[in-house]
Amino acid sequence: MIVLASSSPRRRELLQQIGVPFRIQVQAVDETPRPAELPAAYVARLALEKARAVSALNPGAVVLGSDTTGVLADQILVKPEDDADARRMLQAMSGRTHQVLTAVALVQDDHETVQVVRTDVTFCTLTDAQIDAYIATGEPADKAGAYGIQGLGAVLVAGINGSYSNVVGLPLTETAAMLREFRIPIWQQDPSREC
């Protein structure tokens, strides 16, 4: 069993999909990008900070921290502040390709590793009416980049190049390989794991 340092329902579902028993414990970290911080360094730092904060409270446990962000023209796309910010992001991504970066960090006491996975996502050309209708669903409000590929926002995406699960929030192939390094098997059946 691992400790998942994330409250993301998508990460819970993805870990369940590959049969990894876990419990959830979250410690707040400041997610503000640092001045001149590059996107890959930003997500790697946040994933490690989340995992380290929870690891400090769980000696001996394997803790998984993760962070996902969108990147357009080298600019980090965080969660929108409001509807106007979501509209700005979606208009900027319309008809263009952006990147989704997810960092996965595993920490067990002083043993730690982190990996950043990139997926290119190409958006359809969106009308203002489509953007307004999508914002009205409320889905963009808590999503980095203002959309969820696993939800209603799937229709905004013309195509992807790379890992789909990475865009959802946890690159499963890479996560499974990292878990093996920490002797955590996948495809376990544990009905007591948290959902």
N, C-alpha and C positions, 0 to 999 in steps of 0.2 A: 504494500500500500504506500502511496505517496501523499504528500500534502500539496494541494493546489492553492497557490497564492493568487487566486483570481476569483472574482464573483461573476465572471462572464458566463451566462448560460450556454453560449456557443462552445466555449472551451470545455465545459462539463459534458456537453453532448458528444464532442469529438473524442474526449478521453473514454467515455462510455463506449463509443463506436469501436475502439480498438481494445476494449476489455481491460482497462487499467483501473484497478480499485483506488479510490482516493477519498480524502476528506478535505473540506474547504476551510481555510483560515486566511484572512486578509488583513494586511496592515497597510494603512494609507501611506502613500509616498507622493511627493510633489511631482506632478507630471508636466511642469512648465519646461519647454525647451530652453537650454542654456544659450547665451549669445554665441552665434556662429557655429552651433553644434550641428554636425552633419546628421542626416536622417538615420543612417544605419547605427551611428554611435548613440543617438538619442534612444532608439528602441532597445538597443543592447543594454544601455545604462538602466533604463526603467525596469526591464525584465530582471536584471541582476539585483537591483535595489529591492524589488518586491520579494524575490526569493530569499535574499539575505535577511530581510526584516523578519520574515516568518521562520526562517531557519534558526535564528537566534532564540526563538521561543520553543523550538522543537529539536533539541540536541539528538543527533543520530538519525533523524528522519531525512528522507529525500524530498526536497521541496522543488516544485516546478513554478517558476514565474514566467510570465509572458507579456508582451506588449505588441500591439499592431498599430501601424499608421499608414496613411496614404502619402504619396509624394508626387507632386506635379511641378515640373521644371525646377527641381531641387528644393522646393518649398514643402515643409511638413504640413500635412492636412490633419489637424487635430479634430476633436469633436466640435461641432458648431456651437457658437455661443447662443445663437437664436435663429429664427427662421431666415432672417436676412443674410446671416453668415452662411447658412446651409445653401441658400439660393446662389450666393456668390461662388461657393465651391462647385456646385453642380453645373453652373453656367461655364465655369472655367474648364471643367472636365469634359463638357459636351463635345463629341466628335474627336476627342483626343485620347492618347494613351497615357496612363499614369502608372505608377508602381505602388504595390502594396508590400510593405516590409513587416515581417513578424519576427521578433526575437524570442527565442526559447532559452531559458536559463534553468539549469539544474544545480542545486546547492545541497550538499550534505556535509555539515560542519565546515571544514576548511577545504573540501574538495568541491570545485565548481567548474562549470563549463557553460558557454553561451554560444548560440549560433543564430545568425540572421538569414532569413530566407526571403527571396524577392520573387514576386509575380507581376507580370505586366498585364494591365487590364485596360481594354479599349472600350470606351463608351460610345453608344449610339449618339447621333446628333439629336439633341433634345430641344423641343419647343419650350417657350416660357410656360405655356399651359400645362405641359407634362411635368415640368419642374414644380410648378405651384401645386398640382394635384398630388405629386409624391410627397411634398413637404406637408400637405394637409393630412396625410396618413399618420404623421407623428414619428414614423420610423427613422428619419434622418437625425433626430434630436440627440441620440446617444451613440452615434456611430462615427468613428474616425473617418473623415472624408465625406460624411453626410449621406452614406448609403450602406445598405446591407445586401450583399450578393445572395445570401441564403434566404432572403425574405422577399418583400415586395419590390425591392430594388433590383432584382434579377433581370427585369425587363429593360433596365437601363444599359446593360452590358452587351456589347456586340461580340466580344470574345476575350479570352484570356490566354496567356502564354506562361505556363508554370503551374504551380500547385493550387488547386481550387481550395483545399482545406486551409492553406495559408491565408487566402483572402478572407475566409470565414473567421480565422483567428488562431489557428494552431496547425502548422504544417506537419501532417501525421507521419510521413515517411521519415523525416528528419527527427521528429520527436521520439518515434519508436527506436531509432538507432541510438539516440542519446540515452534513453532509458535502459537499453541493453548494457551500455557502458557502466551504469549504476546498478546492474543486476536486477532490474525491474522488468519482468516479462510482460508481454502483451497477451491479449486473448484469454485473460483470466475470467473466471466466473465467480463473482462475489456479490451475492444478493444484499449484503449489508452496506455496500458502498453508497455514498451520498448521491443524490440526484440533483 
